[in-house]
């Protein structure tokens, strides 16, 4: 049996004048392909990183939304920086449950009304009792310490949109006695003339008041009512869809000694 020696010969391609049989890729083509693969891998990494960052941002944003929604439209909390005093909150005067923070969780969608139509007994209903066009919340703050103390409370607001604070009214009851608060007139002429006993004391502070003396085991009943006053000159179409959120903080403080002149 004869074995023929076979060799691979280059045969020129008429169109390129290059051999075709046994032809190999040019090194330049190999280098270009390697660069393309490397660029693709780098681009894929950047895309994955971008998607990961975007997902994290969305998750954080969603968490903030949940946190914001859970805080409600009105919240009240107690602060005891001085351990000599102790106070607590409850929606019921029997203090069946005690808490350092309470919230009105319902987001109230309201239109403007005149405050004169509010129910006369609005401060006699415990807990959250919002009306069709107002927010109302009643709670109790109790001195559970061993000594007499003063209650200092501050009511603030934030997250304001569409300048709705210009026509908001806030009524605060303390043991049945109420005070109406409003922002100063936008025309610079001072206190609002309608349903306003006192003006807001700061840009985002409604009031800062004090109950001078609360005995041990005694409590104060608070009711906060919030509405958009239709008779306010600033109540116009520009405040439609406006939003606002209120927070109240109560702190137990020592009773200041008063000097009696002889």
TORVODO-816227 format. One line per 10 residues: their letters; for each residue x negated, y, z negated of N, C-alpha, C. Coordinates in steps of 0.2 Angstrom, whole numbers, padded with zeros to 4 digits. Each point is the difference from the previous one (the first is absolute). Example, Ala and Ser with C-alpha at 12.3 -4.5 7.8 and 13.67 -1.06 7.14 Angstrom:
2
AS) -0066/-0028/-0039/0004/0006/0000/-0004/0006/0000; 0002/0005/0004/-0004/0006/-0001/0004/0005/-0003
# end
This chain:
262
XXXXXXXXXX) -0004/-0006/0000/0004/0006/0000/-0004/0006/0000; 0001/0004/0004/-0004/0007/0001/0004/0005/-0003; -0004/0004/-0004/0003/0006/-0003/-0003/0006/0004; 0005/0004/0002/-0002/0006/0004/-0002/0006/-0005; -0005/0003/0001/-0001/0006/-0004/0004/0006/0002; 0004/0002/-0005/0005/0006/0002/-0003/0006/-0004; 0000/0005/0004/-0002/0007/-0003/0006/0005/0001; 0000/0005/-0004/0004/0005/0001/-0003/0006/0003; 0003/0001/0006/-0003/0006/0004/0005/0006/0000; -0003/0005/0000/0004/0007/0000/0002/0001/0007
XXXXXXXXXX) 0006/0001/0001/0003/0001/0006/0003/0008/0000; -0002/0004/0004/0002/0007/0000/0007/0001/0002; 0003/0004/-0004/0007/0002/0001/0000/0006/0006; 0003/-0001/0005/-0001/0004/0006/0003/0007/-0002; 0004/0001/-0005/0003/0006/-0002/-0004/0004/-0005; -0005/-0004/-0003/-0004/0004/-0005/-0007/-0001/0001; -0002/-0005/0004/-0007/-0002/0001/-0003/-0003/-0006; 0004/-0003/-0004/-0002/-0003/-0006/0001/-0007/0000; -0004/-0004/-0003/0002/-0007/0000/0006/-0002/-0004; 0004/-0005/0002/0006/-0002/-0004/-0001/-0006/-0004
XXXXXXXXXX) -0004/-0005/0003/0000/-0007/-0003/-0005/0001/-0006; 0003/-0002/-0006/-0004/0000/-0006/-0001/0007/-0003; 0004/0005/0003/-0001/0007/-0002/0001/0001/-0007; -0003/0005/-0004/0000/0001/-0007/0003/0007/0000; 0003/0002/-0006/0002/0007/-0002/-0006/0004/-0001; 0001/0006/0002/-0005/0005/-0001/-0001/0002/-0007; -0006/0001/-0003/0000/0002/-0007/0004/0007/-0001; 0000/0004/0004/0004/0007/-0001/0007/-0002/-0001; 0003/-0005/0003/0007/-0002/-0001/0001/-0003/-0007; -0005/-0004/-0002/0000/-0003/-0006/0000/0005/-0006
XXXXXXXXXX) -0004/0005/0001/-0001/0005/-0005/0006/0004/-0001; 0004/0002/0006/0006/0004/0000/0005/-0004/-0003; 0001/-0006/0001/0005/-0005/-0003/-0001/0000/-0008; -0006/0000/-0002/-0002/-0001/-0007/0002/0007/-0004; -0001/0006/0004/0002/0006/-0003/0007/0001/0000; 0004/-0003/0005/0007/0001/0000/0003/-0004/-0006; -0003/-0006/-0001/0003/-0004/-0006/-0002/0003/-0006; -0006/0003/-0001/-0001/0004/-0006/0005/0005/-0002; 0001/0004/0006/0004/0006/-0001/0007/-0002/-0002; 0003/-0006/0003/0006/-0002/-0001/0001/-0002/-0008
XXXXXXXXXX) -0006/-0004/-0002/0000/-0002/-0007/0001/0006/-0005; -0004/0005/0002/0000/0007/-0004/0006/0003/0000; 0003/0000/0006/0007/0003/0000/0005/-0003/-0004; 0000/-0007/0000/0004/-0004/-0003/0000/0001/-0008; -0006/0001/-0002/-0001/0001/-0007/0003/0007/-0002; -0001/0005/0004/0002/0006/-0002/0008/0000/0000; 0003/-0004/0005/0007/0000/0000/0003/-0004/-0006; -0004/-0005/-0002/0002/-0004/-0006/0000/0005/-0006; -0006/0004/-0001/-0001/0004/-0005/0006/0006/0000; 0002/0002/0006/0005/0005/0000/0007/-0002/-0002
XXXXXXXXXX) 0001/-0006/0002/0007/-0003/-0002/0000/-0002/-0007; -0006/-0002/-0003/0000/-0001/-0007/0001/0006/-0004; -0003/0006/0002/0000/0006/-0004/0007/0002/0001; 0003/0000/0006/0007/0002/0001/0005/-0004/-0005; -0001/-0006/0000/0004/-0004/-0004/0000/0002/-0008; -0006/0001/-0002/-0001/0002/-0007/0003/0007/-0001; -0001/0004/0004/0003/0007/-0001/0008/-0001/0000; 0003/-0004/0004/0007/-0001/0000/0002/-0003/-0006; -0004/-0005/-0003/0002/-0003/-0006/0000/0005/-0006; -0005/0004/0000/-0001/0005/-0005/0006/0005/0000
XXXXXXXXXX) 0001/0003/0006/0006/0004/0001/0006/-0003/-0002; 0002/-0006/0001/0006/-0003/-0002/0000/-0001/-0007; -0006/-0001/-0003/0000/-0001/-0008/0002/0007/-0003; -0003/0006/0003/0002/0006/-0002/0007/0002/0000; 0003/-0002/0006/0007/0001/0001/0004/-0004/-0005; -0002/-0006/-0002/0004/-0004/-0005/-0001/0003/-0007; -0006/0003/-0001/-0001/0003/-0006/0004/0006/-0001; 0001/0004/0005/0003/0006/0000/0008/-0001/-0001; 0002/-0005/0004/0007/-0002/0000/0002/-0002/-0007; -0004/-0004/-0004/0001/-0003/-0006/0000/0005/-0006
XXXXXXXXXX) -0003/0006/0001/0000/0005/-0005/0006/0004/0000; 0005/-0001/0005/0006/0004/0000/0000/0007/0001; 0006/0003/0000/0000/0008/0002/0000/0004/-0007; 0000/-0003/-0005/-0001/0003/-0007/-0003/-0005/-0005; -0005/0002/-0003/-0003/-0004/-0005/-0001/0004/-0007; 0000/-0004/-0005/-0002/0003/-0007/-0005/-0004/-0003; -0005/0002/-0004/-0004/-0004/-0003/-0002/0004/-0007; -0003/-0004/-0005/-0002/0003/-0006/-0008/-0001/0000; -0002/0005/-0004/-0008/0000/-0001/-0001/0001/-0007; -0004/-0004/-0003/-0002/0000/-0007/-0008/0001/-0001
XXXXXXXXXX) -0003/0006/0002/-0007/0000/-0001/-0002/0000/-0007; 0004/0002/-0004/-0001/0000/-0008/0003/-0006/-0003; -0004/-0005/-0002/0003/-0006/-0003/0004/0001/-0006; 0000/0006/-0003/0004/0002/-0006/0007/-0001/0001; 0002/0002/0007/0007/0000/0002/0001/-0006/0004; 0007/-0002/0001/0002/-0005/0004/0007/0001/0002; 0001/0000/0007/0007/0002/0003/0001/-0006/0005; 0006/-0001/0002/0002/-0005/0005/0006/0003/0003; 0002/-0004/0006/0006/0002/0004/0004/-0006/0001; 0007/0002/0001/0005/-0005/0002/0006/0003/0003
XXXXXXXXXX) 0003/-0004/0004/0006/0003/0004/0006/0000/-0005; 0000/-0003/-0006/0005/-0001/-0004/-0002/0002/-0007; 0005/0003/-0004/-0002/0002/-0006/-0001/-0005/-0006; 0002/-0006/0002/-0002/-0005/-0005/-0007/-0003/0001; -0004/0002/0005/-0007/-0001/0001/0000/-0008/0000; 0004/-0003/0004/0000/-0008/0001/-0007/-0002/0003; -0002/0004/0005/-0007/-0001/0003/-0004/0007/-0001; -0006/-0001/-0001/-0004/0006/-0001/-0005/0000/0006; -0002/0006/0003/-0004/0001/0005/-0004/0007/0000; -0006/0000/0003/-0003/0006/0001/0001/0004/0006
XXXXXXXXXX) 0004/-0004/0005/0001/0003/0006/0007/-0002/0003; 0004/0005/0002/0007/-0002/0003/0000/0004/0007; 0004/-0003/0004/0001/0002/0007/0007/0000/0002; 0002/0005/0004/0006/0000/0004/-0002/-0003/0007; 0001/-0006/0001/-0003/-0003/0006/0004/0001/0007; 0006/0003/-0001/0004/0001/0006/-0002/0006/0004; -0001/0000/0006/-0001/0006/0005/0006/0003/0002; 0002/0006/-0003/0006/0003/0001/0000/0004/0006; 0005/-0001/0005/0000/0004/0006/0006/0005/-0002; -0001/0007/0000/0005/0004/-0002/0001/0006/0005
XXXXXXXXXX) 0005/0003/-0001/0001/0007/0004/0001/0005/-0006; 0000/0006/0003/0001/0005/-0005/0007/0001/-0003; 0000/0002/-0007/0006/0001/-0003/-0001/0006/-0005; 0006/0002/-0003/-0001/0005/-0005/0000/-0003/-0007; -0005/0002/-0004/-0001/-0004/-0006/0006/0001/-0005; 0005/0004/0002/0005/0001/-0005/0005/-0006/0001; -0001/-0004/0005/0005/-0006/0001/-0003/-0006/-0004; -0006/0001/-0003/-0002/-0006/-0003/0004/-0002/-0006; 0001/-0007/-0001/0004/-0002/-0006/-0002/0003/-0007; 0005/0002/-0004/-0001/0003/-0006/-0004/-0005/-0005
XXXXXXXXXX) 0002/-0006/0001/-0003/-0005/-0005/-0006/-0004/0003; -0004/0003/0005/-0005/-0003/0003/-0006/-0002/-0004; 0000/0002/-0006/-0006/-0002/-0005/0003/-0005/-0004; 0006/-0003/0000/0002/-0005/-0004/0000/-0007/0002; -0003/-0001/0006/-0001/-0006/0003/-0007/-0002/0000; -0001/-0006/-0002/-0007/-0003/-0001/-0003/-0002/0006; -0007/0001/0001/-0004/-0003/0005/0002/0004/0007; -0001/-0004/0005/0000/0003/0007/0008/0001/0002; 0002/0006/0001/0007/0001/0002/0001/0005/0005; -0004/-0001/0006/0000/0005/0005/0007/0001/0003
XXXXXXXXXX) 0002/0006/0002/0006/0001/0004/-0001/0000/0007; 0005/0002/0004/0000/-0001/0007/-0005/0006/0003; -0001/0005/-0004/-0004/0006/0003/-0005/0002/-0006; -0002/-0004/-0005/-0004/0002/-0005/-0004/-0006/-0003; -0005/0001/-0003/-0004/-0005/-0004/0001/0002/-0007; 0002/-0005/-0004/0001/0001/-0007/-0003/-0006/-0004; -0004/0001/-0005/-0003/-0005/-0004/0000/0002/-0008; 0003/-0005/-0004/0000/0001/-0007/-0004/-0005/-0004; -0004/0002/-0004/-0005/-0004/-0004/-0001/0003/-0007; -0003/-0004/-0004/-0001/0001/-0007/-0007/0000/-0002
XXXXXXXXXX) -0003/0005/-0004/-0007/-0001/-0002/0000/0000/-0008; -0003/-0005/-0003/0000/-0001/-0007/-0006/0001/-0003; 0000/0003/-0006/-0006/0000/-0004/-0001/-0006/-0004; -0004/-0005/0001/-0001/-0006/-0003/-0006/0000/-0005; -0003/0006/-0001/-0005/0001/-0005/0002/0001/-0007; -0005/0001/-0004/0002/0001/-0007/0000/0007/-0002; -0001/0004/0004/0000/0008/-0002/0004/0003/0005; 0002/0006/-0002/0004/0005/0004/-0004/0002/0006; 0003/0001/0006/-0004/0002/0005/0004/0005/0005; -0004/0003/0004/0003/0005/0005/0000/-0004/0007
XXXXXXXXXX) 0005/0001/0004/0000/-0003/0007/-0001/0006/0005; -0006/-0001/0003/-0001/0005/0006/0001/-0004/0007; 0004/0003/0004/0001/-0003/0006/-0001/0005/0006; -0002/-0003/0005/-0002/0004/0006/0003/-0004/0006; 0003/0004/0005/0004/-0003/0006/-0004/0003/0006; -0002/-0004/0004/-0004/0002/0006/0003/-0003/0006; -0002/0002/0006/0002/-0003/0006/-0005/0000/0005; 0000/-0005/0005/-0005/0000/0006/0004/-0003/0006; -0005/-0002/0005/0003/-0003/0006/0005/0004/0003; 0000/0007/0000/0005/0004/0003/-0001/0001/0008
XXXXXXXXXX) 0006/-0001/0003/0000/0001/0007/0006/0005/0002; -0001/0004/0005/0005/0005/0003/0002/0005/-0005; -0005/0001/-0005/0001/0006/-0005/0007/-0001/-0003; 0002/-0006/-0002/0006/-0001/-0003/0000/0002/-0007; -0006/0001/-0003/-0001/0003/-0007/0003/0007/-0001; 0001/0003/0006/0002/0007/0000/0007/0001/-0002; 0004/-0005/0001/0007/0000/-0002/0002/-0006/-0005; -0004/-0003/-0003/0001/-0005/-0005/0002/0003/-0007; 0005/-0003/-0003/0001/0002/-0007/-0001/-0007/-0004; -0003/0002/-0006/-0001/-0005/-0005/0003/0002/-0007
XXXXXXXXXX) 0004/-0005/-0002/0003/0001/-0007/-0002/-0005/-0005; -0003/0003/-0005/-0003/-0005/-0005/0005/0001/-0007; 0003/-0006/-0002/0003/0000/-0006/-0004/-0003/-0005; 0000/0003/-0006/-0003/-0002/-0006/0005/0000/-0006; 0002/-0006/-0002/0005/-0001/-0005/0006/0004/0002; 0003/0000/0006/0006/0004/0002/-0001/0007/0002; -0006/0003/-0001/-0001/0007/0002/-0004/0000/0006; 0002/0004/0005/-0003/-0001/0007/-0003/0007/0002; -0005/0000/0004/-0003/0006/0003/-0001/-0002/0008; 0002/0005/0004/-0001/-0001/0007/-0006/0004/0002
XXXXXXXXXX) -0004/-0004/0005/-0006/0003/0002/0000/0000/0008; -0003/0005/0003/-0001/0001/0007/-0006/0004/0002; -0002/-0001/0006/-0006/0003/0002/0001/0008/0001; -0005/0004/-0001/0001/0007/0001/0002/0002/0007; 0004/0005/0001/0003/0002/0006/-0006/0001/0006; 0001/-0003/0006/-0005/0000/0005/-0001/0007/0002; 0005/0005/-0001/-0001/0007/0002/-0004/0004/-0005; -0003/-0003/-0005/-0004/0003/-0005/0004/0004/-0005; 0006/0000/-0001/0004/0004/-0004/0002/-0004/-0007; -0005/-0005/-0002/0001/-0003/-0006/0005/-0005/-0001
XXXXXXXXXX) 0003/-0001/-0006/0004/-0006/-0001/0006/0000/0004; 0002/-0006/0002/0006/-0002/0004/0006/0003/-0005; 0005/0003/0003/0006/0003/-0003/0005/-0006/-0002; 0000/-0005/0004/0006/-0005/-0001/-0003/-0007/-0003; 0003/-0002/-0005/-0001/-0006/-0003/-0008/-0001/-0002; -0002/0005/-0003/-0008/0000/-0002/-0001/0004/-0006; -0001/-0004/-0005/-0002/0003/-0007/-0007/0002/0000; -0004/-0004/0003/-0008/0001/0000/-0002/-0002/0006; -0006/0004/0002/-0003/-0002/0007/-0006/-0005/-0002; -0001/-0004/0006/-0006/-0005/-0001/-0006/0004/-0002
XXXXXXXXXX) -0004/-0003/-0005/-0006/0003/-0003/-0006/-0001/0004; 0000/-0004/0005/-0006/-0001/0005/0002/-0002/0007; -0004/-0001/0004/0001/-0002/0007/0003/-0006/0000; -0002/-0005/-0004/0003/-0007/0000/0002/-0002/-0007; 0001/0005/-0004/0003/-0001/-0007/0006/0003/-0002; 0005/-0004/-0001/0007/0003/-0002/0000/0004/-0006; -0002/-0004/-0006/0000/0003/-0006/-0005/-0004/-0005; -0001/0003/-0006/-0004/-0003/-0005/0003/0003/-0007; 0004/-0005/-0003/0004/0002/-0006/-0002/-0004/-0006; 0003/0001/-0006/-0002/-0003/-0006/0006/-0001/-0004
XXXXXXXXXX) 0001/-0006/-0003/0005/-0001/-0005/-0004/0000/-0006; 0001/0005/-0005/-0005/0002/-0005/-0001/-0005/-0005; 0005/-0004/-0002/-0001/-0005/-0006/0005/-0006/0001; -0003/-0006/0000/0004/-0006/0001/-0002/-0005/-0006; 0005/-0001/-0004/-0002/-0005/-0006/-0002/-0007/0002; -0003/-0004/-0004/-0001/-0007/0001/0007/-0003/0002; 0000/-0005/0005/0006/-0004/0002/0005/0005/0003; -0001/0006/0001/0005/0004/0003/-0002/0001/0008; 0005/0001/0004/-0001/0001/0007/0003/0006/0003; -0001/0001/0006/0002/0006/0004/0003/-0003/0006
XXXXXXXXXX) 0006/0002/0002/0003/-0003/0006/-0001/0005/0006; -0003/-0002/0005/-0002/0005/0006/0005/-0002/0006; 0002/0004/0004/0003/-0001/0006/-0003/0005/0005; -0002/-0003/0006/-0003/0005/0005/0005/-0001/0006; 0002/0006/0003/0004/0000/0006/-0003/0004/0005; 0000/-0002/0006/-0003/0003/0006/0004/0000/0006; 0001/0006/0003/0004/0001/0005/-0002/0006/0005; 0002/0000/0006/-0001/0006/0005/0005/0005/-0001; -0001/0006/-0002/0005/0005/-0001/0002/0003/0006; 0006/-0001/0002/0002/0003/0006/0001/0007/0001
XXXXXXXXXX) 0001/0004/-0006/0000/0007/0000/-0007/0003/-0001; -0005/-0003/0001/-0007/0003/0000/-0001/0002/0007; -0002/0006/0001/-0002/0003/0006/-0005/-0004/0004; -0004/-0004/-0003/-0005/-0004/0004/0003/-0006/0002; 0006/-0002/-0002/0003/-0006/0002/0003/0001/0007; -0004/-0002/0005/0002/0000/0007/-0003/-0006/0004; 0001/0000/0007/-0001/-0006/0004/-0008/-0002/-0001; -0004/0004/-0002/-0007/-0001/0000/-0002/-0006/-0005; 0005/0000/-0005/-0002/-0005/-0006/0003/-0007/0002; 0004/-0001/0005/0003/-0006/0002/-0005/-0005/0000
XXXXXXXXXX) 0001/-0006/-0003/-0005/-0006/0000/-0006/0001/-0004; 0001/0005/-0005/-0006/0002/-0004/0000/-0006/-0006; -0006/-0001/-0003/0000/-0005/-0005/-0004/0004/-0006; 0001/-0003/-0006/-0004/0002/-0006/0001/-0005/-0005; -0006/0000/-0004/0000/-0005/-0006/-0002/0003/-0006; 0003/-0002/-0006/-0001/0003/-0006/-0003/-0005/-0005; -0004/0003/-0005/-0003/-0004/-0005/0001/0004/-0007; 0001/-0003/-0005/0001/0003/-0007/-0005/-0004/-0005; -0003/0004/-0003/-0005/-0003/-0005/0002/0003/-0007; 0000/-0004/-0005/0002/0002/-0007/-0006/-0002/-0004
XXXXXXXXXX) -0002/0004/-0004/-0006/-0001/-0005/0002/0002/-0007; -0002/-0004/-0005/0001/0001/-0007/-0006/0004/-0002; 0002/0006/-0004/-0005/0004/-0002/0001/0002/-0007; -0005/0002/-0004/0001/0002/-0007/0004/0007/0000; 0004/0000/-0006/0004/0006/-0001/-0005/0006/-0002; 0001/0005/0003/-0005/0006/-0002/0003/0003/-0006; -0005/0001/-0005/0002/0004/-0006/0001/0007/0001; 0006/0003/-0003/0002/0007/0001/-0002/0003/-0006; -0003/0006/0001/-0002/0004/-0006/0006/0004/-0002; 0002/0000/-0006/0006/0004/-0003/-0003/0006/-0004
XX) 0002/0006/0003/-0003/0006/-0004/0004/0001/-0006; -0004/0002/-0005/0003/0001/-0007/0004/0006/0000
# end
